[in-house]
Amino acid sequence: MLPLELTLAIIKPHVINNPISLSAIRNVILTSNFKIVRSKRLTFTNEIAETFYKEHKEKFFYNRLVTFMTSGPSDLYILTRENAVQEWRRLMGPTKVFKAQYEQPESIRGMYGLSDTRNASHGSDSTMSATKEITLLFPEFDIPKWYKTEEPYFRSGSLTFLNKDFIHKPNYY
Ligand SMILES: Nc1ncnc2c1ncn2[C@@H]1O[C@H](COP(=O)(O)OP(=O)(O)OP(=O)(O)O)[C@@H](O)[C@H]1O
């Protein structure tokens, strides 16, 4: 059996204000073989948003993006499954909402994106990015330790359902 992969998923601020869209996206997570390893609601500070999107610093949409991401809370998820990075990005659909609506209307961005900036969700684009992003947003989460102590339980299916209110306790040891 392949080891599980971790990815970082973000549900962006405009969705948090819409309970129907929010629960629909959560439902996509829970019905797509993902397991939620950790989750939290967080309002990005300027510092976090600028670090998170530093590769876009020179782009025309950077200020707009930082302003949007600091405008209200986002829901953050560390997700796991096989091919987690690729699978979450597939479910999100294309970055640009018009393209998403045209080419993958049933994707998360196709259904819940409002504009190229307010495109509903984020997903790490590689396992290396996932590691960096998780370290920034969940500084208390120890990735090597998770692989050693928890991944086997997730992989064997002993942990079958973890919802947003799951309080992490290693009571399955
Ligand atoms: N042309 C654009 N106009 C406005 N905002 C944009 C544009 N392109 C990207 N963005 C915003 O910047 C974010 C990061 O862009 P990137 O090119 O890394 O896309 P991505 O990898 O599909 O998205 P993400 O990193 O959020 O998963 C996008 O999710 C979107 O919010």
Ligand as a Chemical Component Dictionary entry (heavy atoms), coordinates in Angstrom:
data_LIG
# 
_chem_comp.id                   LIG 
_chem_comp.type                 NON-POLYMER 
_chem_comp.pdbx_formal_charge   0 
_chem_comp.three_letter_code    LIG 
# 
loop_
_chem_comp_atom.comp_id 
_chem_comp_atom.atom_id 
_chem_comp_atom.alt_atom_id 
_chem_comp_atom.type_symbol 
_chem_comp_atom.charge 
_chem_comp_atom.model_Cartn_x 
_chem_comp_atom.model_Cartn_y 
_chem_comp_atom.model_Cartn_z 
_chem_comp_atom.pdbx_ordinal 
LIG N1  N1  N 0 -5.114 36.349 -13.119 1  
LIG C1  C1  C 0 -5.448 36.413 -11.826 2  
LIG N2  N2  N 0 -6.224 37.421 -11.374 3  
LIG C2  C2  C 0 -6.570 37.518 -10.084 4  
LIG N3  N3  N 0 -6.177 36.637 -9.120  5  
LIG C3  C3  C 0 -5.422 35.596 -9.519  6  
LIG C4  C4  C 0 -5.015 35.423 -10.887 7  
LIG N4  N4  N 0 -4.255 34.293 -10.969 8  
LIG C5  C5  C 0 -4.199 33.802 -9.730  9  
LIG N5  N5  N 0 -4.889 34.564 -8.852  10 
LIG C6  C6  C 0 -5.046 34.314 -7.402  11 
LIG O1  O1  O 0 -3.799 33.896 -6.869  12 
LIG C7  C7  C 0 -3.910 32.594 -6.301  13 
LIG C8  C8  C 0 -2.613 31.850 -6.543  14 
LIG O2  O2  O 0 -2.428 31.718 -7.917  15 
LIG P1  P1  P 0 -1.726 30.441 -8.559  16 
LIG O3  O3  O 0 -1.309 30.828 -9.925  17 
LIG O4  O4  O 0 -0.714 29.920 -7.588  18 
LIG O5  O5  O 0 -2.959 29.468 -8.725  19 
LIG P2  P2  P 0 -3.273 28.065 -8.139  20 
LIG O6  O6  O 0 -2.035 27.323 -7.835  21 
LIG O7  O7  O 0 -4.314 27.388 -8.971  22 
LIG O8  O8  O 0 -4.045 28.545 -6.876  23 
LIG P3  P3  P 0 -3.751 28.224 -5.379  24 
LIG O9  O9  O 0 -2.264 28.443 -5.177  25 
LIG O10 O10 O 0 -4.616 29.233 -4.630  26 
LIG O11 O11 O 0 -4.215 26.826 -5.188  27 
LIG C9  C9  C 0 -5.136 31.996 -6.998  28 
LIG O12 O12 O 0 -5.742 30.949 -6.259  29 
LIG C10 C10 C 0 -6.027 33.200 -7.133  30 
LIG O13 O13 O 0 -6.708 33.470 -5.908  31 
# 
loop_
_chem_comp_bond.comp_id 
_chem_comp_bond.atom_id_1 
_chem_comp_bond.atom_id_2 
_chem_comp_bond.value_order 
_chem_comp_bond.pdbx_ordinal 
LIG N1  C1  SING 1  
LIG C1  N2  SING 2  
LIG C1  C4  DOUB 3  
LIG N2  C2  DOUB 4  
LIG C2  N3  SING 5  
LIG N3  C3  DOUB 6  
LIG C3  C4  SING 7  
LIG C3  N5  SING 8  
LIG C4  N4  SING 9  
LIG N4  C5  DOUB 10 
LIG C5  N5  SING 11 
LIG N5  C6  SING 12 
LIG C6  O1  SING 13 
LIG C6  C10 SING 14 
LIG O1  C7  SING 15 
LIG C7  C8  SING 16 
LIG C7  C9  SING 17 
LIG C8  O2  SING 18 
LIG O2  P1  SING 19 
LIG P1  O3  DOUB 20 
LIG P1  O4  SING 21 
LIG P1  O5  SING 22 
LIG O5  P2  SING 23 
LIG P2  O6  DOUB 24 
LIG P2  O7  SING 25 
LIG P2  O8  SING 26 
LIG O8  P3  SING 27 
LIG P3  O9  DOUB 28 
LIG P3  O10 SING 29 
LIG P3  O11 SING 30 
LIG C9  O12 SING 31 
LIG C9  C10 SING 32 
LIG C10 O13 SING 33 
# 
